[in-house]
Amino acid sequence: MKEVLPLAEGWSLSHSGNPLPAQVPGCVHTDLLAADLIPDPFLGVNEPAVAWVGQGLNYAATSGSYRRGGARADRPGLRRTRHRRTITLDGRELGRTRNMHRRYRFDVTGQHGRLEVDFASAYDEAASVRALTGERPNVYPEPFQYIRKMACSFGWMGPTR
């Protein structure tokens, strides 16, 4: 019988080199909000004030990392606001993902250690794809057409850059 352990507890988010308590499933915004590091983006016109979170500015040098230490993990699969992810267990790469619209599973049967999910900036990833493919049509000023990520992940209020 295969043992599957829940992965919802024991996570931390790397923010400016410091670990913060994190909720999985969840998102960077709610973790930063819970730590009183950003204003509530759903109130008033706070969304532009926290646009740096999605853009990777001042946030772990354009990328982020979620970690869960010392635990056994049999089903890593996470959704976050960042786009490209690299999943490692004790420093050994389990896989990379580039599409938030599908699920991923990695077999770590019988393995123990620190589970880490590193997130690259969606803006950096979109810029890389734009450089390869050239301009693509878009009626919105954010680069969601270059990556497999929901458009609203780039914000609701329009351009902030």
C-alpha positions as CSV (number, residue, x, y, z in Angstrom):
1,M,0.0,0.0,0.0
2,K,1.4,3.4,-1.0
3,E,1.6,5.9,1.8
4,V,0.6,9.5,0.8
5,L,1.3,12.3,3.3
6,P,-0.4,15.6,3.3
7,L,1.8,18.5,2.2
8,A,-0.3,21.4,3.5
9,E,1.7,22.1,6.7
10,G,5.2,23.1,7.6
11,W,6.0,25.4,4.6
12,S,8.0,28.7,4.6
13,L,8.3,31.4,2.0
14,S,11.7,33.0,1.3
15,H,11.2,36.7,1.4
16,S,14.2,39.1,1.3
17,G,16.3,36.2,2.6
18,N,14.1,35.6,5.5
19,P,11.7,32.7,6.0
20,L,8.0,33.5,6.5
21,P,5.2,31.1,7.5
22,A,3.4,30.0,4.3
23,Q,0.2,28.3,3.5
24,V,0.0,25.6,0.8
25,P,-2.1,25.7,-1.2
26,G,-2.1,29.5,-1.2
27,C,-0.2,32.3,-2.8
28,V,2.6,34.7,-2.2
29,H,0.2,37.6,-1.7
30,T,-1.7,36.0,1.1
31,D,1.5,34.8,2.8
32,L,2.9,38.4,2.7
33,L,-0.5,39.8,3.8
34,A,-0.6,37.4,6.8
35,A,2.9,38.6,7.8
36,D,1.8,42.3,7.6
37,L,4.3,43.0,4.8
38,I,1.8,44.3,2.3
39,P,-1.6,46.1,2.4
40,D,-4.7,44.1,1.4
41,P,-4.6,44.2,-2.4
42,F,-8.4,43.7,-2.5
43,L,-9.1,47.0,-0.6
44,G,-9.3,50.4,-2.2
45,V,-6.5,51.0,-4.7
46,N,-3.9,48.8,-2.9
47,E,-3.4,46.5,-5.9
48,P,-0.9,48.8,-7.7
49,A,1.0,49.2,-4.4
50,V,1.7,45.4,-4.3
51,A,2.3,44.9,-8.0
52,W,6.0,44.3,-7.1
53,V,5.0,40.9,-5.7
54,G,3.9,39.5,-9.1
55,Q,6.7,41.4,-10.9
56,G,9.3,39.9,-8.7
57,L,10.6,43.3,-7.6
58,N,12.2,43.3,-4.1
59,Y,11.0,39.7,-3.7
60,A,13.8,37.3,-3.4
61,A,15.7,38.9,-6.3
62,T,13.0,38.2,-9.0
63,S,12.2,34.7,-7.8
64,G,10.7,33.0,-4.8
65,S,11.0,29.8,-3.0
66,Y,8.7,27.7,-0.9
67,R,10.3,25.1,1.4
68,R,9.2,22.3,3.6
69,G,12.0,20.8,5.6
70,G,12.7,17.3,6.9
71,A,9.5,15.8,5.8
72,R,8.6,12.8,3.7
73,A,6.7,13.7,0.6
74,D,4.9,11.4,-1.8
75,R,2.9,13.9,-3.9
76,P,4.4,17.3,-4.5
77,G,2.1,19.4,-6.6
78,L,1.6,23.1,-5.9
79,R,0.0,26.1,-7.5
80,R,1.5,29.6,-7.0
81,T,1.4,33.0,-8.5
82,R,4.8,32.5,-10.1
83,H,5.0,30.7,-13.4
84,R,8.0,28.4,-14.0
85,R,8.8,26.1,-11.1
86,T,11.7,23.9,-10.2
87,I,10.9,21.2,-7.6
88,T,13.7,19.6,-5.6
89,L,14.0,17.1,-2.7
90,D,17.2,17.4,-0.7
91,G,18.8,19.3,-3.6
92,R,18.0,16.6,-6.2
93,E,15.8,18.0,-9.0
94,L,12.5,16.2,-9.3
95,G,11.2,18.2,-12.2
96,R,10.4,21.6,-13.8
97,T,7.0,22.9,-14.8
98,R,5.9,25.7,-17.1
99,N,2.1,25.5,-17.2
100,M,-0.2,26.5,-14.3
101,H,-3.3,25.0,-16.1
102,R,-2.3,21.4,-15.4
103,R,-1.3,19.2,-12.5
104,Y,2.1,17.6,-12.0
105,R,3.1,14.6,-9.9
106,F,6.6,13.5,-9.1
107,D,7.4,10.1,-7.7
108,V,9.3,10.4,-4.4
109,T,8.2,7.1,-2.9
110,G,10.3,6.3,0.2
111,Q,12.4,9.5,0.0
112,H,12.8,11.9,2.8
113,G,14.2,15.4,3.0
114,R,13.7,19.0,2.4
115,L,11.1,19.7,-0.3
116,E,11.7,22.9,-2.2
117,V,9.7,24.7,-4.9
118,D,11.5,27.6,-6.6
119,F,9.5,30.0,-8.6
120,A,10.8,32.1,-11.5
121,S,9.3,35.5,-12.3
122,A,6.4,35.3,-14.8
123,Y,7.6,38.6,-16.3
124,D,11.1,37.2,-16.8
125,E,9.7,34.1,-18.4
126,A,7.4,36.1,-20.7
127,A,10.3,38.3,-21.8
128,S,12.3,35.1,-22.7
129,V,9.4,33.8,-24.8
130,R,8.9,37.2,-26.4
131,A,12.6,37.2,-27.4
132,L,12.2,33.8,-29.1
133,T,8.8,34.3,-30.8
134,G,8.6,38.0,-31.4
135,E,5.6,40.1,-30.6
136,R,2.2,38.5,-30.2
137,P,-1.2,40.3,-30.4
138,N,-2.6,41.4,-27.1
139,V,-5.2,43.9,-26.0
140,Y,-3.9,44.1,-22.4
141,P,-0.6,45.7,-21.5
142,E,0.6,42.7,-19.4
143,P,2.5,39.8,-21.1
144,F,0.1,37.0,-20.3
145,Q,0.0,35.8,-24.0
146,Y,3.5,34.5,-23.8
147,I,3.1,31.9,-21.0
148,R,0.6,29.4,-19.7
149,K,-0.7,31.4,-16.8
150,M,-4.1,32.9,-16.2
151,A,-4.3,36.5,-17.3
152,C,-5.7,37.8,-14.0
153,S,-2.4,36.8,-12.3
154,F,-1.0,39.9,-13.8
155,G,-3.6,42.1,-12.0
156,W,-7.0,43.6,-12.6
157,M,-6.2,47.3,-12.6
158,G,-4.2,47.7,-15.8
159,P,-0.5,48.6,-16.2
160,T,1.5,49.4,-13.1
161,R,4.9,49.6,-14.6
